[in-house]
């Protein structure tokens, strides 16, 4: 769910920056991405099924490790996309 929301935001942010590029948009996109990620994390935590996470814990994956991996991948894709757009402009 977090990757889907993050990917959707990355596409919208990329289209916004690609069509009307300004360096101030990068700051606004970063703040908006951080706030949207925080809201999605909160909602995921509130509506999480308590028994569903035990499957991953039995595999040796903790909640923090899974969340850190997803967030790192999401922000890495966002940073690469922003870098490519800045270089192309």
PDB file of N, CA, C and O in Angstrom:
ATOM      1  N   UNK A   1       0.822  -1.190   0.000  1.00  0.00           N
ATOM      2  CA  UNK A   1       0.000   0.000   0.000  1.00  0.00           C
ATOM      3  C   UNK A   1       0.868   1.256   0.000  1.00  0.00           C
ATOM      4  O   UNK A   1       0.586   2.219  -0.713  1.00  0.00           O
ATOM      5  N   UNK A   2       1.920   1.232   0.804  1.00  0.00           N
ATOM      6  CA  UNK A   2       2.794   2.398   0.890  1.00  0.00           C
ATOM      7  C   UNK A   2       3.546   2.611  -0.417  1.00  0.00           C
ATOM      8  O   UNK A   2       3.721   3.749  -0.852  1.00  0.00           O
ATOM      9  N   UNK A   3       3.989   1.532  -1.043  1.00  0.00           N
ATOM     10  CA  UNK A   3       4.677   1.672  -2.324  1.00  0.00           C
ATOM     11  C   UNK A   3       3.744   2.182  -3.412  1.00  0.00           C
ATOM     12  O   UNK A   3       4.158   2.968  -4.264  1.00  0.00           O
ATOM     13  N   UNK A   4       2.489   1.743  -3.391  1.00  0.00           N
ATOM     14  CA  UNK A   4       1.533   2.213  -4.385  1.00  0.00           C
ATOM     15  C   UNK A   4       1.280   3.711  -4.230  1.00  0.00           C
ATOM     16  O   UNK A   4       1.301   4.452  -5.214  1.00  0.00           O
ATOM     17  N   UNK A   5       1.043   4.153  -3.005  1.00  0.00           N
ATOM     18  CA  UNK A   5       0.812   5.583  -2.754  1.00  0.00           C
ATOM     19  C   UNK A   5       2.065   6.396  -3.085  1.00  0.00           C
ATOM     20  O   UNK A   5       1.972   7.481  -3.659  1.00  0.00           O
ATOM     21  N   UNK A   6       3.220   5.876  -2.726  1.00  0.00           N
ATOM     22  CA  UNK A   6       4.465   6.570  -3.033  1.00  0.00           C
ATOM     23  C   UNK A   6       4.725   6.661  -4.528  1.00  0.00           C
ATOM     24  O   UNK A   6       5.172   7.695  -5.024  1.00  0.00           O
ATOM     25  N   UNK A   7       4.445   5.580  -5.244  1.00  0.00           N
ATOM     26  CA  UNK A   7       4.637   5.591  -6.697  1.00  0.00           C
ATOM     27  C   UNK A   7       3.667   6.557  -7.364  1.00  0.00           C
ATOM     28  O   UNK A   7       4.037   7.261  -8.304  1.00  0.00           O
ATOM     29  N   UNK A   8       2.447   6.593  -6.891  1.00  0.00           N
ATOM     30  CA  UNK A   8       1.465   7.524  -7.438  1.00  0.00           C
ATOM     31  C   UNK A   8       1.905   8.964  -7.212  1.00  0.00           C
ATOM     32  O   UNK A   8       1.807   9.796  -8.114  1.00  0.00           O
ATOM     33  N   UNK A   9       2.388   9.255  -6.017  1.00  0.00           N
ATOM     34  CA  UNK A   9       2.879  10.603  -5.746  1.00  0.00           C
ATOM     35  C   UNK A   9       4.110  10.918  -6.587  1.00  0.00           C
ATOM     36  O   UNK A   9       4.247  12.042  -7.068  1.00  0.00           O
ATOM     37  N   UNK A  10       5.004   9.961  -6.775  1.00  0.00           N
ATOM     38  CA  UNK A  10       6.194  10.186  -7.590  1.00  0.00           C
ATOM     39  C   UNK A  10       5.828  10.542  -9.025  1.00  0.00           C
ATOM     40  O   UNK A  10       6.447  11.417  -9.629  1.00  0.00           O
ATOM     41  N   UNK A  11       4.834   9.870  -9.562  1.00  0.00           N
ATOM     42  CA  UNK A  11       4.406  10.158 -10.937  1.00  0.00           C
ATOM     43  C   UNK A  11       3.818  11.567 -11.025  1.00  0.00           C
ATOM     44  O   UNK A  11       4.139  12.316 -11.948  1.00  0.00           O
ATOM     45  N   UNK A  12       2.972  11.926 -10.083  1.00  0.00           N
ATOM     46  CA  UNK A  12       2.374  13.266 -10.090  1.00  0.00           C
ATOM     47  C   UNK A  12       3.450  14.333  -9.914  1.00  0.00           C
ATOM     48  O   UNK A  12       3.436  15.349 -10.608  1.00  0.00           O
ATOM     49  N   UNK A  13       4.362  14.111  -9.008  1.00  0.00           N
ATOM     50  CA  UNK A  13       5.438  15.058  -8.760  1.00  0.00           C
ATOM     51  C   UNK A  13       6.347  15.183  -9.991  1.00  0.00           C
ATOM     52  O   UNK A  13       6.756  16.286 -10.355  1.00  0.00           O
ATOM     53  N   UNK A  14       6.653  14.072 -10.616  1.00  0.00           N
ATOM     54  CA  UNK A  14       7.482  14.094 -11.814  1.00  0.00           C
ATOM     55  C   UNK A  14       6.826  14.831 -12.961  1.00  0.00           C
ATOM     56  O   UNK A  14       7.481  15.597 -13.670  1.00  0.00           O
ATOM     57  N   UNK A  15       5.530  14.604 -13.149  1.00  0.00           N
ATOM     58  CA  UNK A  15       4.815  15.321 -14.210  1.00  0.00           C
ATOM     59  C   UNK A  15       4.754  16.813 -13.918  1.00  0.00           C
ATOM     60  O   UNK A  15       4.892  17.627 -14.832  1.00  0.00           O
ATOM     61  N   UNK A  16       4.551  17.181 -12.668  1.00  0.00           N
ATOM     62  CA  UNK A  16       4.518  18.591 -12.295  1.00  0.00           C
ATOM     63  C   UNK A  16       5.858  19.261 -12.572  1.00  0.00           C
ATOM     64  O   UNK A  16       5.910  20.350 -13.142  1.00  0.00           O
ATOM     65  N   UNK A  17       6.927  18.611 -12.170  1.00  0.00           N
ATOM     66  CA  UNK A  17       8.253  19.198 -12.382  1.00  0.00           C
ATOM     67  C   UNK A  17       8.669  19.175 -13.842  1.00  0.00           C
ATOM     68  O   UNK A  17       9.366  20.083 -14.296  1.00  0.00           O
ATOM     69  N   UNK A  18       8.261  18.165 -14.582  1.00  0.00           N
ATOM     70  CA  UNK A  18       8.653  18.076 -15.988  1.00  0.00           C
ATOM     71  C   UNK A  18       7.924  19.113 -16.844  1.00  0.00           C
ATOM     72  O   UNK A  18       8.477  19.612 -17.825  1.00  0.00           O
ATOM     73  N   UNK A  19       6.689  19.434 -16.473  1.00  0.00           N
ATOM     74  CA  UNK A  19       5.934  20.387 -17.295  1.00  0.00           C
ATOM     75  C   UNK A  19       6.242  21.834 -16.941  1.00  0.00           C
ATOM     76  O   UNK A  19       6.336  22.673 -17.837  1.00  0.00           O
ATOM     77  N   UNK A  20       6.400  22.144 -15.679  1.00  0.00           N
ATOM     78  CA  UNK A  20       6.704  23.522 -15.284  1.00  0.00           C
ATOM     79  C   UNK A  20       7.812  23.488 -14.240  1.00  0.00           C
ATOM     80  O   UNK A  20       7.536  23.488 -13.040  1.00  0.00           O
ATOM     81  N   UNK A  21       9.044  23.459 -14.684  1.00  0.00           N
ATOM     82  CA  UNK A  21      10.176  23.273 -13.780  1.00  0.00           C
ATOM     83  C   UNK A  21      10.530  24.576 -13.074  1.00  0.00           C
ATOM     84  O   UNK A  21      10.658  25.627 -13.701  1.00  0.00           O
ATOM     85  N   UNK A  22      10.682  24.485 -11.782  1.00  0.00           N
ATOM     86  CA  UNK A  22      11.228  25.568 -10.957  1.00  0.00           C
ATOM     87  C   UNK A  22      11.853  24.901  -9.736  1.00  0.00           C
ATOM     88  O   UNK A  22      11.329  23.911  -9.223  1.00  0.00           O
ATOM     89  N   UNK A  23      12.973  25.449  -9.277  1.00  0.00           N
ATOM     90  CA  UNK A  23      13.652  24.828  -8.139  1.00  0.00           C
ATOM     91  C   UNK A  23      12.823  24.906  -6.863  1.00  0.00           C
ATOM     92  O   UNK A  23      13.009  24.086  -5.964  1.00  0.00           O
ATOM     93  N   UNK A  24      11.924  25.862  -6.764  1.00  0.00           N
ATOM     94  CA  UNK A  24      11.078  25.951  -5.574  1.00  0.00           C
ATOM     95  C   UNK A  24      10.076  24.802  -5.519  1.00  0.00           C
ATOM     96  O   UNK A  24       9.622  24.437  -4.435  1.00  0.00           O
ATOM     97  N   UNK A  25       9.723  24.225  -6.668  1.00  0.00           N
ATOM     98  CA  UNK A  25       8.807  23.082  -6.689  1.00  0.00           C
ATOM     99  C   UNK A  25       9.427  21.857  -6.030  1.00  0.00           C
ATOM    100  O   UNK A  25       8.708  21.021  -5.483  1.00  0.00           O
ATOM    101  N   UNK A  26      10.733  21.741  -6.073  1.00  0.00           N
ATOM    102  CA  UNK A  26      11.405  20.588  -5.463  1.00  0.00           C
ATOM    103  C   UNK A  26      11.196  20.604  -3.948  1.00  0.00           C
ATOM    104  O   UNK A  26      10.916  19.568  -3.344  1.00  0.00           O
ATOM    105  N   UNK A  27      11.334  21.776  -3.343  1.00  0.00           N
ATOM    106  CA  UNK A  27      11.111  21.881  -1.891  1.00  0.00           C
ATOM    107  C   UNK A  27       9.666  21.582  -1.530  1.00  0.00           C
ATOM    108  O   UNK A  27       9.388  20.881  -0.557  1.00  0.00           O
ATOM    109  N   UNK A  28       8.754  22.119  -2.321  1.00  0.00           N
ATOM    110  CA  UNK A  28       7.334  21.890  -2.059  1.00  0.00           C
ATOM    111  C   UNK A  28       6.999  20.416  -2.216  1.00  0.00           C
ATOM    112  O   UNK A  28       6.255  19.863  -1.407  1.00  0.00           O
ATOM    113  N   UNK A  29       7.537  19.773  -3.243  1.00  0.00           N
ATOM    114  CA  UNK A  29       7.287  18.342  -3.461  1.00  0.00           C
ATOM    115  C   UNK A  29       7.860  17.503  -2.316  1.00  0.00           C
ATOM    116  O   UNK A  29       7.238  16.531  -1.889  1.00  0.00           O
ATOM    117  N   UNK A  30       9.035  17.873  -1.822  1.00  0.00           N
ATOM    118  CA  UNK A  30       9.629  17.129  -0.711  1.00  0.00           C
ATOM    119  C   UNK A  30       8.773  17.245   0.550  1.00  0.00           C
ATOM    120  O   UNK A  30       8.512  16.243   1.215  1.00  0.00           O
ATOM    121  N   UNK A  31       8.343  18.445   0.878  1.00  0.00           N
ATOM    122  CA  UNK A  31       7.497  18.626   2.059  1.00  0.00           C
ATOM    123  C   UNK A  31       6.161  17.896   1.905  1.00  0.00           C
ATOM    124  O   UNK A  31       5.661  17.288   2.851  1.00  0.00           O
ATOM    125  N   UNK A  32       5.598  17.964   0.714  1.00  0.00           N
ATOM    126  CA  UNK A  32       4.337  17.280   0.465  1.00  0.00           C
ATOM    127  C   UNK A  32       4.518  15.766   0.528  1.00  0.00           C
ATOM    128  O   UNK A  32       3.646  15.058   1.034  1.00  0.00           O
ATOM    129  N   UNK A  33       5.639  15.267   0.020  1.00  0.00           N
ATOM    130  CA  UNK A  33       5.899  13.829   0.064  1.00  0.00           C
ATOM    131  C   UNK A  33       6.071  13.351   1.507  1.00  0.00           C
ATOM    132  O   UNK A  33       5.552  12.299   1.880  1.00  0.00           O
ATOM    133  N   UNK A  34       6.791  14.118   2.311  1.00  0.00           N
ATOM    134  CA  UNK A  34       6.972  13.739   3.713  1.00  0.00           C
ATOM    135  C   UNK A  34       5.644  13.740   4.470  1.00  0.00           C
ATOM    136  O   UNK A  34       5.377  12.836   5.261  1.00  0.00           O
ATOM    137  N   UNK A  35       4.824  14.742   4.230  1.00  0.00           N
ATOM    138  CA  UNK A  35       3.540  14.794   4.934  1.00  0.00           C
ATOM    139  C   UNK A  35       2.595  13.702   4.450  1.00  0.00           C
ATOM    140  O   UNK A  35       1.891  13.106   5.264  1.00  0.00           O
ATOM    141  N   UNK A  36       2.560  13.426   3.165  1.00  0.00           N
ATOM    142  CA  UNK A  36       1.698  12.352   2.649  1.00  0.00           C
ATOM    143  C   UNK A  36       2.166  10.984   3.139  1.00  0.00           C
ATOM    144  O   UNK A  36       1.343  10.124   3.454  1.00  0.00           O
ATOM    145  N   UNK A  37       3.468  10.779   3.203  1.00  0.00           N
ATOM    146  CA  UNK A  37       4.001   9.518   3.705  1.00  0.00           C
ATOM    147  C   UNK A  37       3.635   9.332   5.173  1.00  0.00           C
ATOM    148  O   UNK A  37       3.285   8.228   5.590  1.00  0.00           O
ATOM    149  N   UNK A  38       3.714  10.395   5.950  1.00  0.00           N
ATOM    150  CA  UNK A  38       3.344  10.302   7.369  1.00  0.00           C
ATOM    151  C   UNK A  38       1.866   9.960   7.535  1.00  0.00           C
ATOM    152  O   UNK A  38       1.511   9.153   8.395  1.00  0.00           O
ATOM    153  N   UNK A  39       1.009  10.563   6.727  1.00  0.00           N
ATOM    154  CA  UNK A  39      -0.428  10.269   6.811  1.00  0.00           C
ATOM    155  C   UNK A  39      -0.713   8.829   6.412  1.00  0.00           C
ATOM    156  O   UNK A  39      -1.499   8.148   7.071  1.00  0.00           O
ATOM    157  N   UNK A  40      -0.085   8.362   5.346  1.00  0.00           N
ATOM    158  CA  UNK A  40      -0.297   6.982   4.898  1.00  0.00           C
ATOM    159  C   UNK A  40       0.210   5.994   5.945  1.00  0.00           C
ATOM    160  O   UNK A  40      -0.439   4.980   6.201  1.00  0.00           O
ATOM    161  N   UNK A  41       1.360   6.276   6.550  1.00  0.00           N
ATOM    162  CA  UNK A  41       1.881   5.397   7.607  1.00  0.00           C
ATOM    163  C   UNK A  41       0.937   5.345   8.795  1.00  0.00           C
ATOM    164  O   UNK A  41       0.701   4.276   9.357  1.00  0.00           O
ATOM    165  N   UNK A  42       0.400   6.487   9.177  1.00  0.00           N
ATOM    166  CA  UNK A  42      -0.544   6.520  10.289  1.00  0.00           C
ATOM    167  C   UNK A  42      -1.794   5.706   9.968  1.00  0.00           C
ATOM    168  O   UNK A  42      -2.259   4.921  10.793  1.00  0.00           O
ATOM    169  N   UNK A  43      -2.333   5.897   8.771  1.00  0.00           N
ATOM    170  CA  UNK A  43      -3.538   5.160   8.389  1.00  0.00           C
ATOM    171  C   UNK A  43      -3.271   3.661   8.272  1.00  0.00           C
ATOM    172  O   UNK A  43      -4.123   2.849   8.635  1.00  0.00           O
ATOM    173  N   UNK A  44      -2.097   3.291   7.768  1.00  0.00           N
ATOM    174  CA  UNK A  44      -1.758   1.869   7.685  1.00  0.00           C
ATOM    175  C   UNK A  44      -1.665   1.264   9.078  1.00  0.00           C
ATOM    176  O   UNK A  44      -2.101   0.134   9.299  1.00  0.00           O
ATOM    177  N   UNK A  45      -1.110   1.998   9.997  1.00  0.00           N
ATOM    178  CA  UNK A  45      -0.960   1.506  11.371  1.00  0.00           C
ATOM    179  C   UNK A  45      -2.324   1.363  12.058  1.00  0.00           C
ATOM    180  O   UNK A  45      -2.538   0.429  12.831  1.00  0.00           O
ATOM    181  N   UNK A  46      -3.231   2.281  11.779  1.00  0.00           N
ATOM    182  CA  UNK A  46      -4.545   2.245  12.411  1.00  0.00           C
ATOM    183  C   UNK A  46      -5.415   1.108  11.891  1.00  0.00           C
ATOM    184  O   UNK A  46      -6.172   0.507  12.653  1.00  0.00           O
ATOM    185  N   UNK A  47      -5.314   0.809  10.593  1.00  0.00           N
ATOM    186  CA  UNK A  47      -6.183  -0.194   9.990  1.00  0.00           C
ATOM    187  C   UNK A  47      -5.485  -1.519   9.716  1.00  0.00           C
ATOM    188  O   UNK A  47      -5.978  -2.334   8.937  1.00  0.00           O
ATOM    189  N   UNK A  48      -4.343  -1.735  10.351  1.00  0.00           N
ATOM    190  CA  UNK A  48      -3.575  -2.959  10.165  1.00  0.00           C
ATOM    191  C   UNK A  48      -4.232  -4.119  10.924  1.00  0.00           C
ATOM    192  O   UNK A  48      -4.651  -3.973  12.072  1.00  0.00           O
ATOM    193  N   UNK A  49      -4.309  -5.246  10.268  1.00  0.00           N
ATOM    194  CA  UNK A  49      -4.836  -6.444  10.921  1.00  0.00           C
ATOM    195  C   UNK A  49      -3.736  -7.005  11.814  1.00  0.00           C
ATOM    196  O   UNK A  49      -2.620  -7.244  11.353  1.00  0.00           O
ATOM    197  N   UNK A  50      -4.042  -7.210  13.067  1.00  0.00           N
ATOM    198  CA  UNK A  50      -3.013  -7.579  14.040  1.00  0.00           C
ATOM    199  C   UNK A  50      -2.406  -8.948  13.761  1.00  0.00           C
ATOM    200  O   UNK A  50      -1.219  -9.148  14.020  1.00  0.00           O
ATOM    201  N   UNK A  51      -3.173  -9.885  13.247  1.00  0.00           N
ATOM    202  CA  UNK A  51      -2.646 -11.236  13.026  1.00  0.00           C
ATOM    203  C   UNK A  51      -1.874 -11.363  11.727  1.00  0.00           C
ATOM    204  O   UNK A  51      -1.097 -12.305  11.569  1.00  0.00           O
ATOM    205  N   UNK A  52      -2.064 -10.447  10.799  1.00  0.00           N
ATOM    206  CA  UNK A  52      -1.409 -10.555   9.495  1.00  0.00           C
ATOM    207  C   UNK A  52       0.098 -10.364   9.594  1.00  0.00           C
ATOM    208  O   UNK A  52       0.838 -10.916   8.780  1.00  0.00           O
ATOM    209  N   UNK A  53       0.560  -9.612  10.551  1.00  0.00           N
ATOM    210  CA  UNK A  53       1.981  -9.313  10.651  1.00  0.00           C
ATOM    211  C   UNK A  53       2.780 -10.495  11.193  1.00  0.00           C
ATOM    212  O   UNK A  53       3.995 -10.547  11.000  1.00  0.00           O
ATOM    213  N   UNK A  54       2.141 -11.431  11.855  1.00  0.00           N
ATOM    214  CA  UNK A  54       2.867 -12.567  12.426  1.00  0.00           C
ATOM    215  C   UNK A  54       3.475 -13.469  11.357  1.00  0.00           C
ATOM    216  O   UNK A  54       4.478 -14.136  11.610  1.00  0.00           O
ATOM    217  N   UNK A  55       2.883 -13.499  10.170  1.00  0.00           N
ATOM    218  CA  UNK A  55       3.456 -14.272   9.068  1.00  0.00           C
ATOM    219  C   UNK A  55       4.860 -13.767   8.752  1.00  0.00           C
ATOM    220  O   UNK A  55       5.782 -14.562   8.566  1.00  0.00           O
ATOM    221  N   UNK A  56       5.021 -12.453   8.691  1.00  0.00           N
ATOM    222  CA  UNK A  56       6.323 -11.872   8.369  1.00  0.00           C
ATOM    223  C   UNK A  56       7.292 -11.980   9.545  1.00  0.00           C
ATOM    224  O   UNK A  56       8.496 -12.142   9.342  1.00  0.00           O
ATOM    225  N   UNK A  57       6.785 -11.893  10.748  1.00  0.00           N
ATOM    226  CA  UNK A  57       7.650 -12.041  11.921  1.00  0.00           C
ATOM    227  C   UNK A  57       8.209 -13.462  11.975  1.00  0.00           C
ATOM    228  O   UNK A  57       9.368 -13.659  12.339  1.00  0.00           O
ATOM    229  N   UNK A  58       7.394 -14.448  11.615  1.00  0.00           N
ATOM    230  CA  UNK A  58       7.870 -15.830  11.586  1.00  0.00           C
ATOM    231  C   UNK A  58       8.910 -16.057  10.499  1.00  0.00           C
ATOM    232  O   UNK A  58       9.722 -16.977  10.606  1.00  0.00           O
ATOM    233  N   UNK A  59       8.899 -15.242   9.464  1.00  0.00           N
ATOM    234  CA  UNK A  59       9.932 -15.325   8.427  1.00  0.00           C
ATOM    235  C   UNK A  59      11.229 -14.632   8.845  1.00  0.00           C
ATOM    236  O   UNK A  59      12.242 -14.731   8.152  1.00  0.00           O
ATOM    237  N   UNK A  60      11.193 -13.944   9.957  1.00  0.00           N
ATOM    238  CA  UNK A  60      12.384 -13.256  10.440  1.00  0.00           C
ATOM    239  C   UNK A  60      12.432 -11.790  10.062  1.00  0.00           C
ATOM    240  O   UNK A  60      13.458 -11.138  10.255  1.00  0.00           O
ATOM    241  N   UNK A  61      11.357 -11.263   9.533  1.00  0.00           N
ATOM    242  CA  UNK A  61      11.299  -9.856   9.151  1.00  0.00           C
ATOM    243  C   UNK A  61      10.547  -9.069  10.219  1.00  0.00           C
ATOM    244  O   UNK A  61       9.423  -9.418  10.581  1.00  0.00           O
ATOM    245  N   UNK A  62      11.157  -8.031  10.709  1.00  0.00           N
ATOM    246  CA  UNK A  62      10.481  -7.204  11.691  1.00  0.00           C
ATOM    247  C   UNK A  62       9.717  -6.089  10.986  1.00  0.00           C
ATOM    248  O   UNK A  62       9.965  -5.791   9.818  1.00  0.00           O
ATOM    249  N   UNK A  63       8.794  -5.485  11.707  1.00  0.00           N
ATOM    250  CA  UNK A  63       8.028  -4.368  11.139  1.00  0.00           C
ATOM    251  C   UNK A  63       8.942  -3.214  10.754  1.00  0.00           C
ATOM    252  O   UNK A  63       8.786  -2.615   9.690  1.00  0.00           O
ATOM    253  N   UNK A  64       9.882  -2.912  11.612  1.00  0.00           N
ATOM    254  CA  UNK A  64      10.785  -1.792  11.338  1.00  0.00           C
ATOM    255  C   UNK A  64      11.650  -2.038  10.111  1.00  0.00           C
ATOM    256  O   UNK A  64      11.870  -1.126   9.314  1.00  0.00           O
ATOM    257  N   UNK A  65      12.139  -3.253   9.954  1.00  0.00           N
ATOM    258  CA  UNK A  65      12.978  -3.560   8.793  1.00  0.00           C
ATOM    259  C   UNK A  65      12.173  -3.476   7.501  1.00  0.00           C
ATOM    260  O   UNK A  65      12.651  -2.935   6.504  1.00  0.00           O
ATOM    261  N   UNK A  66      10.956  -4.009   7.515  1.00  0.00           N
ATOM    262  CA  UNK A  66      10.119  -3.938   6.312  1.00  0.00           C
ATOM    263  C   UNK A  66       9.768  -2.491   5.984  1.00  0.00           C
ATOM    264  O   UNK A  66       9.814  -2.089   4.822  1.00  0.00           O
ATOM    265  N   UNK A  67       9.420  -1.714   6.994  1.00  0.00           N
ATOM    266  CA  UNK A  67       9.062  -0.320   6.781  1.00  0.00           C
ATOM    267  C   UNK A  67      10.258   0.488   6.306  1.00  0.00           C
ATOM    268  O   UNK A  67      10.124   1.321   5.410  1.00  0.00           O
ATOM    269  N   UNK A  68      11.418   0.255   6.891  1.00  0.00           N
ATOM    270  CA  UNK A  68      12.628   0.970   6.481  1.00  0.00           C
ATOM    271  C   UNK A  68      13.003   0.645   5.043  1.00  0.00           C
ATOM    272  O   UNK A  68      13.431   1.528   4.299  1.00  0.00           O
ATOM    273  N   UNK A  69      12.847  -0.612   4.646  1.00  0.00           N
ATOM    274  CA  UNK A  69      13.161  -1.000   3.270  1.00  0.00           C
ATOM    275  C   UNK A  69      12.225  -0.332   2.276  1.00  0.00           C
ATOM    276  O   UNK A  69      12.662   0.168   1.239  1.00  0.00           O
ATOM    277  N   UNK A  70      10.946  -0.326   2.591  1.00  0.00           N
ATOM    278  CA  UNK A  70       9.967   0.288   1.691  1.00  0.00           C
ATOM    279  C   UNK A  70      10.188   1.792   1.601  1.00  0.00           C
ATOM    280  O   UNK A  70      10.156   2.356   0.507  1.00  0.00           O
ATOM    281  N   UNK A  71      10.409   2.444   2.727  1.00  0.00           N
ATOM    282  CA  UNK A  71      10.632   3.890   2.715  1.00  0.00           C
ATOM    283  C   UNK A  71      11.924   4.258   1.994  1.00  0.00           C
ATOM    284  O   UNK A  71      11.968   5.241   1.254  1.00  0.00           O
ATOM    285  N   UNK A  72      12.963   3.480   2.205  1.00  0.00           N
ATOM    286  CA  UNK A  72      14.230   3.755   1.515  1.00  0.00           C
ATOM    287  C   UNK A  72      14.081   3.596   0.010  1.00  0.00           C
ATOM    288  O   UNK A  72      14.579   4.424  -0.752  1.00  0.00           O
ATOM    289  N   UNK A  73      13.407   2.548  -0.424  1.00  0.00           N
ATOM    290  CA  UNK A  73      13.198   2.347  -1.859  1.00  0.00           C
ATOM    291  C   UNK A  73      12.344   3.467  -2.450  1.00  0.00           C
ATOM    292  O   UNK A  73      12.631   3.962  -3.540  1.00  0.00           O
ATOM    293  N   UNK A  74      11.308   3.860  -1.739  1.00  0.00           N
ATOM    294  CA  UNK A  74      10.420   4.912  -2.224  1.00  0.00           C
ATOM    295  C   UNK A  74      11.149   6.241  -2.356  1.00  0.00           C
ATOM    296  O   UNK A  74      11.029   6.914  -3.380  1.00  0.00           O
ATOM    297  N   UNK A  75      11.902   6.625  -1.332  1.00  0.00           N
ATOM    298  CA  UNK A  75      12.614   7.890  -1.391  1.00  0.00           C
ATOM    299  C   UNK A  75      13.797   7.840  -2.361  1.00  0.00           C
ATOM    300  O   UNK A  75      14.160   8.867  -2.935  1.00  0.00           O
ATOM    301  N   UNK A  76      14.395   6.680  -2.551  1.00  0.00           N
ATOM    302  CA  UNK A  76      15.463   6.558  -3.541  1.00  0.00           C
ATOM    303  C   UNK A  76      14.924   6.759  -4.953  1.00  0.00           C
ATOM    304  O   UNK A  76      15.540   7.452  -5.764  1.00  0.00           O
ATOM    305  N   UNK A  77      13.788   6.162  -5.243  1.00  0.00           N
ATOM    306  CA  UNK A  77      13.159   6.358  -6.560  1.00  0.00           C
ATOM    307  C   UNK A  77      12.791   7.825  -6.750  1.00  0.00           C
ATOM    308  O   UNK A  77      12.996   8.384  -7.827  1.00  0.00           O
ATOM    309  N   UNK A  78      12.251   8.446  -5.712  1.00  0.00           N
ATOM    310  CA  UNK A  78      11.895   9.861  -5.796  1.00  0.00           C
ATOM    311  C   UNK A  78      13.127  10.725  -6.055  1.00  0.00           C
ATOM    312  O   UNK A  78      13.091  11.618  -6.901  1.00  0.00           O
ATOM    313  N   UNK A  79      14.205  10.468  -5.339  1.00  0.00           N
ATOM    314  CA  UNK A  79      15.434  11.253  -5.506  1.00  0.00           C
ATOM    315  C   UNK A  79      16.038  11.057  -6.892  1.00  0.00           C
ATOM    316  O   UNK A  79      16.507  12.018  -7.501  1.00  0.00           O
ATOM    317  N   UNK A  80      16.034   9.831  -7.397  1.00  0.00           N
ATOM    318  CA  UNK A  80      16.552   9.585  -8.745  1.00  0.00           C
ATOM    319  C   UNK A  80      15.705  10.290  -9.799  1.00  0.00           C
ATOM    320  O   UNK A  80      16.237  10.847 -10.759  1.00  0.00           O
ATOM    321  N   UNK A  81      14.381  10.264  -9.617  1.00  0.00           N
ATOM    322  CA  UNK A  81      13.498  10.922 -10.564  1.00  0.00           C
ATOM    323  C   UNK A  81      13.741  12.436 -10.559  1.00  0.00           C
ATOM    324  O   UNK A  81      13.807  13.057 -11.620  1.00  0.00           O
ATOM    325  N   UNK A  82      13.873  13.022  -9.382  1.00  0.00           N
ATOM    326  CA  UNK A  82      14.121  14.466  -9.283  1.00  0.00           C
ATOM    327  C   UNK A  82      15.479  14.811  -9.911  1.00  0.00           C
ATOM    328  O   UNK A  82      15.610  15.812 -10.617  1.00  0.00           O
ATOM    329  N   UNK A  83      16.467  13.984  -9.648  1.00  0.00           N
ATOM    330  CA  UNK A  83      17.803  14.228 -10.217  1.00  0.00           C
ATOM    331  C   UNK A  83      17.784  14.180 -11.736  1.00  0.00           C
ATOM    332  O   UNK A  83      18.396  15.025 -12.390  1.00  0.00           O
ATOM    333  N   UNK A  84      17.099  13.216 -12.297  1.00  0.00           N
ATOM    334  CA  UNK A  84      17.006  13.098 -13.757  1.00  0.00           C
ATOM    335  C   UNK A  84      16.275  14.304 -14.356  1.00  0.00           C
ATOM    336  O   UNK A  84      16.674  14.824 -15.398  1.00  0.00           O
ATOM    337  N   UNK A  85      15.215  14.740 -13.696  1.00  0.00           N
ATOM    338  CA  UNK A  85      14.459  15.894 -14.205  1.00  0.00           C
ATOM    339  C   UNK A  85      15.318  17.162 -14.133  1.00  0.00           C
ATOM    340  O   UNK A  85      15.300  17.972 -15.059  1.00  0.00           O
ATOM    341  N   UNK A  86      16.070  17.339 -13.037  1.00  0.00           N
ATOM    342  CA  UNK A  86      16.915  18.524 -12.896  1.00  0.00           C
ATOM    343  C   UNK A  86      18.019  18.515 -13.942  1.00  0.00           C
ATOM    344  O   UNK A  86      18.320  19.556 -14.526  1.00  0.00           O
ATOM    345  N   UNK A  87      18.621  17.371 -14.188  1.00  0.00           N
ATOM    346  CA  UNK A  87      19.687  17.293 -15.189  1.00  0.00           C
ATOM    347  C   UNK A  87      19.138  17.526 -16.594  1.00  0.00           C
ATOM    348  O   UNK A  87      19.793  18.155 -17.425  1.00  0.00           O
ATOM    349  N   UNK A  88      17.939  17.021 -16.855  1.00  0.00           N
ATOM    350  CA  UNK A  88      17.347  17.182 -18.185  1.00  0.00           C
ATOM    351  C   UNK A  88      16.926  18.624 -18.471  1.00  0.00           C
ATOM    352  O   UNK A  88      16.873  19.040 -19.628  1.00  0.00           O
ATOM    353  N   UNK A  89      16.632  19.371 -17.432  1.00  0.00           N
ATOM    354  CA  UNK A  89      16.200  20.767 -17.637  1.00  0.00           C
ATOM    355  C   UNK A  89      17.426  21.587 -17.867  1.00  0.00           C
ATOM    356  O   UNK A  89      17.330  22.798 -18.066  1.00  0.00           O
TER     357      UNK A  89
END
